[in-house]
Amino acid sequence: MPPPAFDKLRALAIGSQAIGLILIITLETVMGDAARPWQGVVLAAMLITALTIALVRLYRRNLARKRWTERLDDNDDG
């Protein structure tokens, strides 16, 4: 089965990283050196988002494999 033309998880990952980068740059511009702790918080949120998206992708891939093997087993039985 070919992958879908538009991958929502990939778009979410790219969008979240872009927003995080823009937020980090904006914080530096507005707050100067006082932005360091907030930039760390944004970076941590970016990492948590990326890991969550990776886990969802892994779960969906494993679920699709399980369904595919079940479908193959059903065809072998019939």
Secondary structure as GFF3:
##gff-version 3
##sequence-region A 1 78
A	DSSP	alpha_helix	8	31	.	.	.	ID=ss1
A	DSSP	three_ten_helix	32	35	.	.	.	ID=ss2
A	DSSP	alpha_helix	36	77	.	.	.	ID=ss3
###
